[in-house]
Amino acid sequence: MPSQQSRARVVAVTGGGSGIGWAVAEAFALRGDRVAIGGRREERLRAAIEGSPSASQFFPHRLDVADRASVDAFFTAVEGELGEVDILVNAAGINVPNRMMADTTAEDWDQILAINASGAFYCMQRVLPSMRQRGSGLIVNISSVSGKRATPLGGVAYDASKFAMTGLGICVANEEAEHGIRVTNVYPGEVDTPILEQRPQAVDAEHRARILQPEDLAPLVLTIADLPPRAHVPEIVIKPLSQPYA
């Protein structure tokens, strides 16, 4: 579907140096949009850009979504370089190997909630005022099926963080609709991203090959972004064919 925008959009992607964040960021850049990517390691952001055919479309900047000062600095830099954000994609997220309640430390809990839940809140809070003023905007939260159904695979802290993101996205979507702002929660199943390295058991190549790849998410996000302003997708689940949804 062709873009409904007559100009290059300004897109900000958190967790933009790898995985789903990078795949989505590159898809927007290939469409001609200006894309800011944020992550805790700026060298990873720059390394990703160097291999892209749309390198000139990117603006990399360090971002720790769990740090409110870092969030403000990131968006201030983006606004100064590219302009106000039209589309925010919250793709930053982590997990830990020890996922059962008996093994989850308070430090792990705090870190996972800070990045996966509070980080999304801080970023949304930062872009919403300008979106309200303009009467338009789109926020896409890359959540997880663990935000729909709690499972041992995600673990206690990760599932709780993704349920928090679910509630956050739905509440903000309902509140901000009158301002022309749309919020979509995307719930992927298993995806072959670096977060698999934090699984309690190693994931072999055969398993990786049959689950979703990061680039499978990009067309979905582009389609949501290209819908006319009157059309809103509140939630959508995407999973590997091989993964049960029950």
PEFENDA-V80357 format. One line per field, one symbol per residue. psi: psi as a letter, one per 20 degrees, with the letter a starting at -180 (. if undefined). Layout:
# PEFENDA-V80357
psi->???
This chain:
# PEFENDA-V80357
psi->pqqiqirpqoppoqkjirbgggggghggghijqppppqrhohhhghhghhjpikhiiqoqpqpoiiohhhgghghggghhghaqphpponjpqrrqhoiqghiprhgggggghgghfhgggggghhihghgghikrqppooncqiiihopqhggrggggghhhghgggggghghhihijjpqppppnqbpqnriihijqhqqprhgghhirqqhihhghggggghiqqhippogqppprqhipqn.
